[in-house]
Amino acid sequence: MGILCALHFAVAQENKLDNNNTGSRPNFIIIMADDLGYGDISSYGNTYINTPNIDRLAKEGIKFTDFHSNGAVCSPTRAALLTGKYQQRTGVGGVITAASHREVGLAIAEVTIADELKKYGYNTGIFGKWHLGYDARFNPSLQGFDQFKGFVSGNVDYHAHIDQEGYFDWWDNTKIKDDKGYTTDLITEYGLNFIDRNNPKETGKPFFLYLPHESPHYPYQRRIDKVLRRVGEKGTDPVPVDSIRGIYKEMVEVLDEGVGQIMKKLKETGLDRNTIVIFCSDNGASQNGSNGILRGYKAGLYEGGHRVPAIAWYPSKFEAGRVSEQPVLTMDFLPTFLDFIDEVPQSKIIDGISIKNHLLSDGPLPKRDLFWSFGNKNAIRSSNWKLVTLKTASEETIELFNLSTDISEKNNVAQNHPKIVRRLGRKLKNWQREVFKGVELVSE
């Protein structure tokens, strides 16, 4: 009887995987820009930079106006995306820097979105920026991805592929191996090749493709520009300040070209009807970009630091041209993707929520408080109220904004609403105690 039960279970599991591989389950693609601000693309109001392909994505899909990166800088948002929880729980509270964090990274024990999807028969690939560990033991090919090509640091020279500390940084899985070319173009090329090699019509398996671009992050380089870094030398050659605006424009437009090529490939192969594409940014723009009417920039916790452009595209299921005003975070993608394949996350602690029903039917999301923390800055969003705190050695600054009437966070109304300040302050402290409890910080 025991043998028969075991055989029955094995057959059931095999059938489950077979069903997952028939092509009925959607493919998933995440295209993440780096430091792309809320006001950096045409469909969000920019009149200087031309982004027709991203605009078409929004026209054919769902455009978010209240989407937020989990972090106000690179590494934290990526940790949240991959794990589906607040990045503080993983220890990645700040940037994993080339200068000071070469021996640490996202723990292999963390269950990533790639681990989850691979378990259900998905082919997985990441091409571009990792930024969750420099050492090979933290390589994405050991964290659920079948294939990785790209760089592991926060940024590289777009031509020489050298990081800020003078290390050559271009990988093929766990091996350092260069490919000549402009970073943005290479990432797109790798993505196109992955789709060709992993077409579910040929492999019988769906795929998950993660394309974390470098653009438009510093160093500011166009396709035609010279190398700004050299192996063994720290730092980056300066770029004339008055040229940055034009360079930035081209960097975003080349990124947009890449998005267009990915979409064209999906349509040519007939995969567009069964592929969910997410486009977003890892945090707000630097001072060389635009966050539109939002206050602040990356690394800060005003809206300009974390409210970013985001689009969801699924032609056969998502209503074209819809605008979502619901608050969504990067960490919501993991539970959402699993919900689309009728599965639940393996991890016991998941802070993200599935937005599947909202994407399919425009229903409201459950009410929840949202939190951000970076360095000595903390913030909580509760409905339309947002509390922002800044601690220094001598004092704590507390600001309260009503985002429904003051999206630009110009009017601090903390003195007018002391009860709300106290209530949100308590929630913020309770959240901090919970997410940092027992955590060994990798970066702050």
Secondary structure by P-SEA (a helix, b strand, c coil): caaaaaaaaaaaaaaaaaaaacccbbbbbbbbbccccccccccccccccccaaaaaaaaabbbbcbbbbcccccaaaaaaaaccccccccccccccccccccccccccccccaaaaaaaaccccccccccccccccccccccccccccccccccccccccccccccccccccccccccccccaaaaaaaaaaaaaaacccccccccbbbbbbccccccccccccccccccccccccccccccaaaaaaaaaaaaaaaaaaaaaaaaaaacccccbbbbbbbcccccccccccccccccccccccccbbbbbbbbcccccccccccccccccaaaaaaaaaacccccccccccccccccccccccccbbbbbcccccccccccccbbbbbbbcccbbbbbbbccccccccccccccccaaaaaaaaaaaaaaaaaaacccccccc
